[in-house]
Amino acid sequence: MFKRLPLLIAVCALAGWAGSFIVKTFLANSLITYGQGEESRTAAVGYAPNNADVLAARARYLLYRADPPQPEQAIRDLQAAVAASPYDYRYQLELGKAYQGDGQMERAGEALQQAVTLAPRYFETRWALANHQLRTGQTDAALNEFREALQLSGSLYDGNPRPNYNAAMNSFTAVTGALGLNLEALRRITPPDAVSQTYLAEFLATHDALEAALPIWRSLPANEPSSYYQLLFQLLRELQAKQRYDDAHEVWNKLAAVAGVATNSADNLMSDPGFERAPLSEAYPVLADSLLGFDWILRRHPEVRVRRISGEAHQGNYALQLSFNASMNSEFQDVSQLVAVEPGRAYKLSYFVKTQNASPLPNEAAFVEITDAAEQTRFALRSVVPGGTNNWQPQSLTFTTLPDTRALRIVIRNPQIRTVDLARVAEIWFDDFALEKQN
């Protein structure tokens, strides 16, 4: 028994030491998690002076929460964390950022480069080094790092091998902030895959560089729905805002093709003239929210019921029905379509309308309005719907566009009706619109 006594003493001592280590580590972590102020962090370091997590936690407090900040002590803590855990990239990364904040740019670069060496397949390390190199004038190296970071960004954030959208936009913004809208630099940091290229085209479109964005878009395959659709919506928004309706119509035709719907014909410039399908804005509400695209936009009105209805059509299977079931707090102007046209050209708008109990009062009569899409005050033409109850009747209006008109907005409108007779609810049906060029 006595022969084994030294071994027993050693085991007990080891157990005591291990127990003390575990308790101290627990106390340190508790102070970091639940403690308040610098004192609790300092006490935590006292319990676990060689624990990298504890040291880094105090450093973060000293850098970002202490008043005033204490960067010198924070850097010493992070240096100790690196020494305690030399193969963990996180502490090198934090040390590099701390050096940056303290203006020690050369040391920051060394620490951030070491973080990349320890974790070359992590977005954070590449991103931090790229930004540091960009700030310190190492442009060529920075662009290479941004490209590497983007290629790694998707798998880190959402488990997808595709680059992450926010990472791409932040990278483009960083490079543009340092170098201006440098197309060569932006192309260099963008991976060649289709998703990354859609991100670049979208960024360019929103930064007044449509001439660079459109060729990229035209070169892309339409086989990546989420990013490709988002690009199409953004291009429509920017092109319509800049009154580039021909280019916008080209984008719209691609969107319609991808969505599997027909566009206008050569003879009839209106899309879906007989309301035979649901507008694309039902599947993509952004189109209705911003009045984008060359299709019917059917928006909700609080008092007027708007719907495509079968069994009442002039031709085909569907017509558009408006039902005025309640007194209106505002006028109705929630059905419209944008149509690309030629300037200084004669056109004829025609459609069929059916009414039941429609108001005969001029100040309550529905009408179809044609305006210049870019500036409504340039001209406004109206085709008034007949009042009373009528079977399908043709309506038409011939006009000539102005020399600078390149698109029209065709809107179905109804003035505010303040009093409604629920025993004789007014209903109006529209069908078979046509906008045709005239010789």
RODO-2510 file (C-alpha; in nm, 4 decimals, decimal comma):
residues 439
     n   res          X          Y          Z
     1     m     0,0000     0,0000     0,0000
     2     f     0,2772     0,2382     0,0981
     3     k     0,4499     0,1681    -0,2306
     4     r     0,1523     0,3152    -0,4137
     5     l     0,1261     0,6225    -0,1922
     6     p     0,3376     0,8517    -0,4144
     7     l     0,1219     0,7611    -0,7153
     8     l    -0,1944     0,8285    -0,5161
     9     i    -0,0600     1,1653    -0,4053
    10     a     0,0256     1,2544    -0,7653
    11     v    -0,3198     1,1553    -0,8878
    12     c    -0,4857     1,3571    -0,6141
    13     a    -0,2682     1,6565    -0,6929
    14     l    -0,3496     1,6257    -1,0622
    15     a    -0,7193     1,5969    -0,9853
    16     g    -0,6991     1,8982    -0,7607
    17     w    -0,5193     2,0962    -1,0267
    18     a    -0,7659     1,9857    -1,2968
    19     g    -1,0580     2,0690    -1,0716
    20     s    -0,9117     2,4088    -0,9948
    21     f    -0,8492     2,4717    -1,3678
    22     i    -1,2065     2,3779    -1,4558
    23     v    -1,3495     2,5941    -1,1793
    24     k    -1,1320     2,8902    -1,2726
    25     t    -1,2212     2,8538    -1,6395
    26     f    -1,5883     2,8374    -1,5472
    27     l    -1,5580     3,1489    -1,3325
    28     a    -1,3715     3,3343    -1,6070
    29     n    -1,6293     3,2475    -1,8700
    30     s    -1,9128     3,3441    -1,6339
    31     l    -1,7539     3,6820    -1,5686
    32     i    -1,7155     3,7417    -1,9428
    33     t    -2,0730     3,6375    -2,0152
    34     y    -2,2580     3,7983    -1,7259
    35     g    -2,0182     4,0527    -1,5827
    36     q    -2,0459     4,4267    -1,6330
    37     g    -1,7629     4,6637    -1,7059
    38     e    -1,3882     4,6363    -1,7249
    39     e    -1,3493     4,5000    -1,3714
    40     s    -1,5284     4,1731    -1,4505
    41     r    -1,3133     4,1207    -1,7627
    42     t    -0,9964     4,1880    -1,5656
    43     a    -1,1073     3,9438    -1,2975
    44     a    -1,1771     3,6851    -1,5680
    45     v    -0,8232     3,7238    -1,7020
    46     g    -0,6968     3,6797    -1,3467
    47     y    -0,8712     3,3435    -1,3251
    48     a    -0,7616     3,2289    -1,6729
    49     p    -0,4573     3,4336    -1,7842
    50     n    -0,3682     3,1880    -2,0613
    51     n    -0,7170     3,1392    -2,2030
    52     a    -0,7275     3,2895    -2,5527
    53     d    -1,1060     3,3348    -2,5519
    54     v    -1,0961     3,5242    -2,2230
    55     l    -0,8091     3,7456    -2,3357
    56     a    -0,9816     3,8236    -2,6657
    57     a    -1,3082     3,9026    -2,4859
    58     r    -1,1361     4,1609    -2,2669
    59     a    -0,9653     4,3051    -2,5733
    60     r    -1,2996     4,3507    -2,7494
    61     y    -1,4383     4,5314    -2,4481
    62     l    -1,1370     4,7618    -2,4307
    63     l    -1,1564     4,8374    -2,8021
    64     y    -1,5290     4,8799    -2,8594
    65     r    -1,7038     4,9430    -2,5268
    66     a    -1,4601     5,1049    -2,2868
    67     d    -1,4803     5,4821    -2,2498
    68     p    -1,2258     5,5881    -2,3487
    69     p    -1,1015     5,2918    -2,5565
    70     q    -0,7747     5,1316    -2,4484
    71     p    -0,6156     5,0027    -2,7692
    72     e    -0,2688     4,9462    -2,6210
    73     q    -0,3909     4,7046    -2,3527
    74     a    -0,6297     4,5437    -2,6023
    75     i    -0,3421     4,4777    -2,8398
    76     r    -0,1373     4,3224    -2,5590
    77     d    -0,4306     4,0960    -2,4746
    78     l    -0,4684     3,9886    -2,8369
    79     q    -0,0961     3,9255    -2,8658
    80     a    -0,1263     3,7019    -2,5605
    81     a    -0,4293     3,5291    -2,7176
    82     v    -0,2285     3,4609    -3,0333
    83     a     0,0572     3,3207    -2,8232
    84     a    -0,1855     3,1001    -2,6316
    85     s    -0,3549     2,9710    -2,9472
    86     p    -0,1156     3,0300    -3,2376
    87     y    -0,3062     2,8202    -3,4922
    88     d    -0,6463     2,9835    -3,4462
    89     y    -0,6979     3,2382    -3,7250
    90     r    -0,9612     3,4313    -3,5272
    91     y    -0,7107     3,5897    -3,2906
    92     q    -0,4759     3,6884    -3,5721
    93     l    -0,7754     3,8450    -3,7474
    94     e    -0,8762     4,0434    -3,4388
    95     l    -0,5171     4,1460    -3,3748
    96     g    -0,4858     4,2742    -3,7306
    97     k    -0,8020     4,4811    -3,6936
    98     a    -0,6785     4,6191    -3,3614
    99     y    -0,3507     4,7227    -3,5233
   100     q    -0,5487     4,8918    -3,7998
   101     g    -0,7537     5,0889    -3,5516
   102     d    -0,4363     5,1990    -3,3772
   103     g    -0,2733     5,3104    -3,7024
   104     q    -0,0081     5,0351    -3,7017
   105     m    -0,0707     4,9447    -4,0631
   106     e     0,2428     4,7391    -4,1274
   107     r     0,1775     4,5155    -3,8265
   108     a    -0,1883     4,4973    -3,9252
   109     g    -0,0916     4,3652    -4,2669
   110     e     0,1345     4,1014    -4,1148
   111     a    -0,1360     3,9793    -3,8755
   112     l    -0,4056     3,9726    -4,1431
   113     q    -0,1760     3,7875    -4,3827
   114     q    -0,1081     3,5311    -4,1106
   115     a    -0,4859     3,4921    -4,0623
   116     v    -0,5178     3,4136    -4,4341
   117     t    -0,2327     3,1638    -4,4075
   118     l    -0,4119     2,9871    -4,1208
   119     a    -0,7556     2,9974    -4,2892
   120     p    -0,7110     3,0434    -4,6652
   121     r    -1,0618     2,9132    -4,7456
   122     y    -1,2496     3,1547    -4,5200
   123     f    -1,4236     3,4613    -4,6526
   124     e    -1,3566     3,6768    -4,3428
   125     t    -0,9819     3,6479    -4,3620
   126     r    -0,9665     3,7266    -4,7344
   127     w    -1,2150     4,0127    -4,6966
   128     a    -1,0223     4,1755    -4,4107
   129     l    -0,6880     4,1483    -4,5914
   130     a    -0,8372     4,2830    -4,9153
   131     n    -0,9771     4,5913    -4,7421
   132     h    -0,6482     4,6512    -4,5633
   133     q    -0,4519     4,6281    -4,8863
   134     l    -0,6956     4,8623    -5,0587
   135     r    -0,6560     5,1216    -4,7820
   136     t    -0,2770     5,0993    -4,7916
   137     g    -0,2452     5,1395    -5,1667
   138     q    -0,1732     4,7757    -5,2530
   139     t    -0,4352     4,7849    -5,5264
   140     d    -0,3277     4,4885    -5,7348
   141     a    -0,3004     4,2559    -5,4342
   142     a    -0,6304     4,3887    -5,2965
   143     l    -0,8191     4,3113    -5,6157
   144     n    -0,6877     3,9558    -5,6123
   145     e    -0,7965     3,9112    -5,2508
   146     f    -1,1431     4,0535    -5,3171
   147     r    -1,1898     3,8018    -5,5961
   148     e    -1,0838     3,5170    -5,3677
   149     a    -1,3161     3,6458    -5,0951
   150     l    -1,6124     3,6597    -5,3312
   151     q    -1,5534     3,3075    -5,4538
   152     l    -1,5629     3,1882    -5,0914
   153     s    -1,8529     3,4023    -4,9691
   154     g    -2,1495     3,1832    -5,0609
   155     s    -2,0473     2,8647    -4,8844
   156     l    -1,9798     3,0610    -4,5661
   157     y    -2,3094     3,2496    -4,5392
   158     d    -2,5792     3,0272    -4,6823
   159     g    -2,4170     2,6953    -4,7630
   160     n    -2,4383     2,7704    -5,1338
   161     p    -2,1360     2,7577    -5,3644
   162     r    -2,2634     3,0691    -5,5404
   163     p    -2,1126     3,3982    -5,4198
   164     n    -2,3147     3,5815    -5,1579
   165     y    -2,5117     3,8833    -5,2842
   166     n    -2,4309     4,1148    -4,9915
   167     a    -2,0635     4,0217    -5,0014
   168     a    -2,0519     4,1046    -5,3717
   169     m    -2,2237     4,4404    -5,3321
   170     n    -2,0017     4,5334    -5,0367
   171     s    -1,6931     4,4423    -5,2392
   172     f    -1,8051     4,6518    -5,5363
   173     t    -1,8810     4,9418    -5,3016
   174     a    -1,5402     4,9170    -5,1328
   175     v    -1,3514     4,9147    -5,4618
   176     t    -1,5620     5,1978    -5,6049
   177     g    -1,5118     5,4035    -5,2892
   178     a    -1,1347     5,3734    -5,3251
   179     l    -1,0905     5,3780    -5,7030
   180     g    -1,4077     5,5368    -5,8374
   181     l    -1,6289     5,3511    -6,0840
   182     n    -1,3321     5,1647    -6,2300
   183     l    -1,4825     4,9056    -6,4650
   184     e    -1,1552     4,7190    -6,5106
   185     a    -1,1099     4,6833    -6,1350
   186     l    -1,4710     4,5732    -6,0854
   187     r    -1,4384     4,3136    -6,3570
   188     r    -1,1177     4,1828    -6,2006
   189     i    -1,2749     4,1141    -5,8633
   190     t    -1,5862     3,9502    -6,0120
   191     p    -1,5715     3,5713    -6,0551
   192     p    -1,6697     3,4470    -6,4025
   193     d    -1,9793     3,2521    -6,2995
   194     a    -2,3181     3,3786    -6,4187
   195     v    -2,4450     3,4680    -6,0720
   196     s    -2,1470     3,6928    -5,9969
   197     q    -2,1853     3,8594    -6,3337
   198     t    -2,5520     3,9361    -6,2605
   199     y    -2,4421     4,1003    -5,9357
   200     l    -2,1916     4,3142    -6,1244
   201     a    -2,4484     4,4152    -6,3868
   202     e    -2,6957     4,5118    -6,1145
   203     f    -2,4336     4,7181    -5,9321
   204     l    -2,3417     4,9013    -6,2515
   205     a    -2,7061     4,9636    -6,3364
   206     t    -2,7655     5,1284    -5,9996
   207     h    -2,4508     5,3406    -6,0288
   208     d    -2,5334     5,5202    -6,3523
   209     a    -2,3373     5,2792    -6,5695
   210     l    -2,6127     5,1249    -6,7804
   211     e    -2,3908     5,1246    -7,0890
   212     a    -2,1622     4,8794    -6,9098
   213     a    -2,4433     4,6859    -6,7415
   214     l    -2,6473     4,6049    -7,0519
   215     p    -2,3733     4,4163    -7,2440
   216     i    -2,3066     4,2018    -6,9362
   217     w    -2,6784     4,1253    -6,9069
   218     r    -2,7066     4,0375    -7,2771
   219     s    -2,4231     3,7863    -7,2408
   220     l    -2,5835     3,6021    -6,9475
   221     p    -2,7821     3,2786    -6,9725
   222     a    -3,1342     3,3054    -6,8357
   223     n    -3,1009     2,9912    -6,6261
   224     e    -3,0537     3,1294    -6,2743
   225     p    -3,3974     3,2494    -6,1657
   226     s    -3,3341     3,4331    -5,8390
   227     s    -3,0363     3,6474    -5,9327
   228     y    -3,1361     3,6818    -6,2977
   229     y    -3,4891     3,7973    -6,2176
   230     q    -3,3545     4,0472    -5,9650
   231     l    -3,1270     4,1903    -6,2325
   232     l    -3,4152     4,2194    -6,4789
   233     f    -3,6267     4,4081    -6,2258
   234     q    -3,3416     4,6473    -6,1497
   235     l    -3,2700     4,7096    -6,5167
   236     l    -3,6373     4,7856    -6,5791
   237     r    -3,6404     5,0292    -6,2883
   238     e    -3,3287     5,2147    -6,4011
   239     l    -3,4145     5,2195    -6,7714
   240     q    -3,7687     5,3420    -6,7165
   241     a    -3,6458     5,6094    -6,4767
   242     k    -3,4078     5,7316    -6,7464
   243     q    -3,6823     5,7089    -7,0130
   244     r    -3,4894     5,4520    -7,2149
   245     y    -3,8022     5,2694    -7,3188
   246     d    -3,6573     5,0778    -7,6141
   247     d    -3,3931     4,9183    -7,3913
   248     a    -3,6527     4,8626    -7,1192
   249     h    -3,8765     4,6854    -7,3694
   250     e    -3,5865     4,4572    -7,4678
   251     v    -3,5402     4,3655    -7,1001
   252     w    -3,9140     4,3105    -7,0639
   253     n    -3,9235     4,0745    -7,3610
   254     k    -3,6523     3,8640    -7,1969
   255     l    -3,8413     3,8612    -6,8666
   256     a    -4,1600     3,7544    -7,0440
   257     a    -3,9733     3,4796    -7,2289
   258     v    -3,8191     3,3455    -6,9089
   259     a    -4,1591     3,3580    -6,7379
   260     g    -4,3172     3,1791    -7,0326
   261     v    -4,5696     3,4455    -7,1349
   262     a    -4,6330     3,6041    -7,4725
   263     t    -4,5547     3,9693    -7,5401
   264     n    -4,7286     4,2090    -7,7774
   265     s    -4,7554     4,1361    -8,1500
   266     a    -4,6363     4,3546    -8,4347
   267     d    -4,9949     4,4583    -8,5133
   268     n    -5,1158     4,5160    -8,1571
   269     l    -4,8687     4,6876    -7,9281
   270     m    -5,0558     4,6003    -7,6099
   271     s    -4,9615     4,2998    -7,4021
   272     d    -5,2368     4,0524    -7,3129
   273     p    -5,5066     4,2746    -7,4702
   274     g    -5,7905     4,0419    -7,3654
   275     f    -5,6817     3,9747    -7,0048
   276     e    -5,6450     3,6036    -7,0875
   277     r    -5,3674     3,5425    -6,8349
   278     a    -5,2729     3,6701    -6,4925
   279     p    -5,0409     3,9714    -6,5099
   280     l    -4,6786     3,9007    -6,4254
   281     s    -4,7116     4,1506    -6,1398
   282     e    -4,9187     3,8912    -5,9522
   283     a    -4,6190     3,6590    -5,9445
   284     y    -4,3685     3,9438    -5,8975
   285     p    -4,5241     4,2220    -5,6840
   286     v    -4,2236     4,4497    -5,7388
   287     l    -4,3609     4,5143    -6,0884
   288     a    -4,6858     4,6531    -5,9480
   289     d    -4,5180     4,8391    -5,6640
   290     s    -4,2977     5,0390    -5,9026
   291     l    -4,5131     5,0244    -6,2190
   292     l    -4,2435     4,8297    -6,4011
   293     g    -4,2727     4,6504    -6,7318
   294     f    -4,4990     4,6440    -7,0360
   295     d    -4,7923     4,4457    -6,9041
   296     w    -5,1195     4,5080    -6,7245
   297     i    -5,0732     4,6264    -6,3674
   298     l    -5,3775     4,5503    -6,1506
   299     r    -5,3410     4,7139    -5,8112
   300     r    -5,5811     4,6914    -5,5210
   301     h    -5,8237     4,9729    -5,4487
   302     p    -5,9916     4,9766    -5,1052
   303     e    -6,3433     5,0284    -5,2414
   304     v    -6,3370     4,9067    -5,6023
   305     r    -6,3218     4,5360    -5,6777
   306     v    -6,0905     4,4549    -5,9705
   307     r    -6,0689     4,1054    -6,1157
   308     r    -6,0293     3,9009    -6,4298
   309     i    -6,3544     3,7162    -6,4766
   310     s    -6,4568     3,4285    -6,7009
   311     g    -6,7955     3,3887    -6,8645
   312     e    -6,8393     3,7582    -6,9423
   313     a    -6,5782     3,8039    -7,2145
   314     h    -6,6343     3,9809    -7,5439
   315     q    -6,3987     3,7283    -7,7022
   316     g    -6,1825     3,4578    -7,5507
   317     n    -6,2299     3,3368    -7,1962
   318     y    -6,1706     3,6401    -6,9763
   319     a    -6,2537     4,0068    -6,9371
   320     l    -6,1643     4,2676    -6,6740
   321     q    -6,4433     4,3579    -6,4327
   322     l    -6,4711     4,6622    -6,2054
   323     s    -6,7377     4,6539    -5,9328
   324     f    -6,8234     4,9700    -5,7372
   325     n    -6,9656     4,8185    -5,4183
   326     a    -6,8899     5,1013    -5,1737
   327     s    -6,8565     5,4763    -5,1593
   328     m    -6,5070     5,5738    -5,2638
   329     n    -6,2585     5,7670    -5,0534
   330     s    -6,0333     5,8239    -5,3532
   331     e    -6,0471     5,8023    -5,7295
   332     f    -5,9708     5,4769    -5,9090
   333     q    -5,6585     5,4631    -6,1292
   334     d    -5,5219     5,1213    -6,0451
   335     v    -5,5273     4,9410    -6,3815
   336     s    -5,2634     5,0478    -6,6307
   337     q    -5,0174     4,9343    -6,8955
   338     l    -4,6965     5,0884    -7,0275
   339     v    -4,6577     5,0707    -7,4071
   340     a    -4,3483     5,1594    -7,6099
   341     v    -4,4259     5,3788    -7,9138
   342     e    -4,2534     5,5868    -8,1786
   343     p    -4,2385     5,9659    -8,1533
   344     g    -4,4530     6,1697    -8,3916
   345     r    -4,6505     5,8669    -8,5030
   346     a    -5,0293     5,8240    -8,5475
   347     y    -5,1948     5,5493    -8,3414
   348     k    -5,5422     5,4151    -8,2786
   349     l    -5,6482     5,2830    -7,9393
   350     s    -5,9563     5,0623    -7,9410
   351     y    -6,1302     4,8411    -7,6868
   352     f    -6,4669     4,6913    -7,5981
   353     v    -6,6669     4,7872    -7,2901
   354     k    -6,9856     4,6596    -7,1263
   355     t    -7,1680     4,8401    -6,8434
   356     q    -7,4346     4,7765    -6,5854
   357     n    -7,5746     5,0648    -6,3802
   358     a    -7,2728     5,2792    -6,4693
   359     s    -7,3092     5,6384    -6,3540
   360     p    -7,4343     5,8735    -6,6279
   361     l    -7,2919     6,1772    -6,4477
   362     p    -6,9897     6,3284    -6,6262
   363     n    -6,8029     6,3771    -6,2986
   364     e    -6,8483     6,0065    -6,2082
   365     a    -6,8014     5,8406    -6,5489
   366     a    -6,5168     5,5925    -6,6004
   367     f    -6,2702     5,6596    -6,8803
   368     v    -5,9559     5,5218    -7,0433
   369     e    -5,6743     5,7745    -7,0315
   370     i    -5,3620     5,7947    -7,2498
   371     t    -5,0646     5,9981    -7,1261
   372     d    -4,6976     6,0392    -7,2036
   373     a    -4,5213     5,7876    -6,9793
   374     a    -4,2292     6,0178    -6,9057
   375     e    -4,4312     6,3327    -6,8356
   376     q    -4,8069     6,3092    -6,7912
   377     t    -4,8557     6,6843    -6,8264
   378     r    -4,7389     6,6766    -7,1903
   379     f    -5,0768     6,5442    -7,3002
   380     a    -5,3720     6,3475    -7,1657
   381     l    -5,6395     6,1980    -7,3906
   382     r    -5,9578     6,0380    -7,2617
   383     s    -6,2084     5,7887    -7,3974
   384     v    -6,5184     5,8082    -7,1763
   385     v    -6,7151     5,4922    -7,0965
   386     p    -7,0905     5,5194    -7,1692
   387     g    -7,3197     5,5389    -6,8663
   388     g    -7,6184     5,3203    -6,7865
   389     t    -7,6497     4,9540    -6,8879
   390     n    -7,5060     4,8516    -7,2245
   391     n    -7,3928     4,5328    -7,3941
   392     w    -7,0448     4,5139    -7,5439
   393     q    -6,9669     4,8295    -7,7398
   394     p    -6,6508     4,9261    -7,9322
   395     q    -6,4670     5,2408    -7,8269
   396     s    -6,1753     5,4020    -8,0078
   397     l    -5,9487     5,7031    -8,0069
   398     t    -5,7031     5,8152    -8,2776
   399     f    -5,4095     6,0404    -8,1904
   400     t    -5,0526     6,1316    -8,2801
   401     t    -4,7669     6,1092    -8,0313
   402     l    -4,5500     6,4116    -7,9639
   403     p    -4,2032     6,4419    -8,1249
   404     d    -4,0318     6,3303    -7,8015
   405     t    -4,2820     6,0703    -7,6811
   406     r    -4,1396     5,7166    -7,6697
   407     a    -4,3858     5,5443    -7,4369
   408     l    -4,7478     5,5782    -7,3293
   409     r    -4,9218     5,4942    -7,0063
   410     i    -5,2757     5,3650    -7,0684
   411     v    -5,4855     5,3835    -6,7516
   412     i    -5,8412     5,2796    -6,6679
   413     r    -5,9730     5,5469    -6,4324
   414     n    -6,2884     5,6376    -6,2483
   415     p    -6,3487     5,9568    -6,0488
   416     q    -6,4386     5,9307    -5,6842
   417     i    -6,7980     5,8168    -5,6352
   418     r    -6,9150     5,9338    -5,2951
   419     t    -7,2633     5,7765    -5,2926
   420     v    -7,3379     5,4177    -5,3981
   421     d    -7,6794     5,2586    -5,4422
   422     l    -7,6267     4,9010    -5,3207
   423     a    -7,9508     4,7965    -5,4901
   424     r    -7,8015     4,8945    -5,8257
   425     v    -7,4282     4,8255    -5,7980
   426     a    -7,2336     4,9684    -6,0902
   427     e    -7,0175     4,7237    -6,2865
   428     i    -6,7970     4,7778    -6,5921
   429     w    -6,6246     4,5160    -6,8088
   430     f    -6,3289     4,5802    -7,0427
   431     d    -6,1909     4,3486    -7,3109
   432     d    -5,9913     4,3273    -7,6343
   433     f    -5,7700     4,6349    -7,6171
   434     a    -5,5643     4,7224    -7,9231
   435     l    -5,3065     4,9905    -7,9931
   436     e    -5,2233     4,9985    -8,3622
   437     k    -5,0030     5,2126    -8,5810
   438     q    -5,1820     5,4194    -8,8442
   439     n    -5,0502     5,4888    -9,1912
***
